[in-house]
Amino acid sequence: MNAPDRLPASPEPHVMKTYGRLPVALSHGRGCWVWDTEGRKYLDGLGGIAVNTLGHAHPKLVPALTEQIGKLIHTSNYYLVPLQEQLAAKLCELSGLTNVFFCSTGLEANEAALKIARKYGHDKGVERPEIVVYEAAFHGRSIATLSATGNPKVQAGFGPLVEGFVRVPLNDVAAIEKVAAMNKNVVAVFLEVIQGEGGVKPTTIEYLKAVRRVCDANGWLLILDEVQCGMGRTGKWFAHQWAGIRPDVMPLAKGLGSGVPVGAIVCGPKAADVFGPGNHGTTFGGNPLAMRAGVETIRIMEEDGLLANAATVGAALKAGLERELAGIKGVADIRGQGLMIGIELDRPCGELLGRAASAGLMISVTADKVVRLLPALILSADEAAQIVAILCPLIKDFLAAPTAATPASS
Ligand SMILES: Cc1ncc(COP(=O)(O)O)c(C=O)c1O
């Protein structure tokens, strides 16, 4: 029996109401384009929130995954899964790190990283290990990862939160040096290289270098959450590589499997042996289908030069947005790198999501005021120009119309 392709009259009476959804039901996609069940076409500027690295129905990925599904989808981690070693070796080659643990999502990767940090601390005699985290950070929605997250909206209603986090402002070297001087329980720093949900806020290269230095000086682990900004999105395999540093632990997910759920922590020598047998595990992590998705995603990215594409098309997209929105009152900032771009407005702009969908464009709005673009890394220059052509008039109209949310002029 085919899966139902059309929305029933009353949409989703049995699905829990955890998402504020638009009334658009998607049917299929190709490249950077998606169609809904009514036949309307959308340019996908969101890529499933930085997941669809290769876009939709990629002609090289589909046959590879179809073959894998016909051979073996899942076994268990009681037996060797040769594709795990293949993907792990590749991730180590690309990152300069040494060992990988596989899971299925970003929060799971971050949970594993937090467990490593705590055990690393206990192993060296710190009884109550603490971890430095950041204002406006987002690391997931499990109890531990939402506790590490720096967004009161994500945490509200879920207390008591997990203890053992010390929060500092982003890009403030003096603040982290002060923590190092005052708090001997700290064992790790946990940091997004570009804050995604927090509003596409980049960590500066100087700050990344400084944090690496502080971690080395104090024997801390540097954990860089590249769940959203990693896997080629910024034009390098991993966003921290722009700073020429290496983390000790790097959580990955989202773009790693091009839509098949794959998560990982990639570890260097200080962290790779912290977990021993029985310390961590997951049923789905590293299954043959997920591993094949990771292996093929990276192979196709290399074959098709998608890092360079992300850098050049991303730069063209940002330049187009800057050109079209130059001098527009209400546009506070346009920032980001490669195909991770945020346009910060001076007011909440969630309604742009629906307006964009009506105009045939998929985007996201995060941190209330930031329009975010995370398209597939196969985006062409022409498609980037189409995003600019659809989005900028919407933003201008939105900012021109007085709304309840418009700040009073002084
Ligand atoms: C930086 C970062 N870390 C972790 C997560 C959580 O990933 P997941 O939704 O797969 O659990 C996200 C999700 O947006 C993220 O952006």
The ligand as a Tripos MOL2 file, in Angstrom:
@<TRIPOS>MOLECULE
LIG
   16    16     1     0     0
SMALL
NO_CHARGES

@<TRIPOS>ATOM
      1 C1         24.2340   23.1390   16.6790 C.3       1 LIG1
      2 C2         23.1770   22.1080   16.9180 C.ar      1 LIG1
      3 N1         23.4190   21.1310   17.8010 N.ar      1 LIG1
      4 C3         22.5070   20.1760   18.0400 C.ar      1 LIG1
      5 C4         21.2830   20.1830   17.4230 C.ar      1 LIG1
      6 C5         20.2720   19.1050   17.7330 C.3       1 LIG1
      7 O1         20.2090   18.2370   16.6600 O.3       1 LIG1
      8 P1         18.9580   17.2510   16.5200 P.3       1 LIG1
      9 O2         17.7640   18.0930   16.2140 O.co2     1 LIG1
     10 O3         19.3300   16.3310   15.4060 O.co2     1 LIG1
     11 O4         18.8150   16.5330   17.8130 O.co2     1 LIG1
     12 C6         20.9920   21.1800   16.5020 C.ar      1 LIG1
     13 C7         19.6800   21.2340   15.8420 C.2       1 LIG1
     14 O5         19.2670   22.2130   15.2900 O.2       1 LIG1
     15 C8         21.9570   22.1790   16.2520 C.ar      1 LIG1
     16 O6         21.7340   23.1700   15.3900 O.3       1 LIG1
@<TRIPOS>BOND
     1     1     2 1
     2     2     3 ar
     3     2    15 ar
     4     3     4 ar
     5     4     5 ar
     6     5     6 1
     7     5    12 ar
     8     6     7 1
     9     7     8 1
    10     8     9 2
    11     8    10 1
    12     8    11 1
    13    12    13 1
    14    12    15 ar
    15    13    14 2
    16    15    16 1
@<TRIPOS>SUBSTRUCTURE
     1 LIG1         1 GROUP 0 **** ****
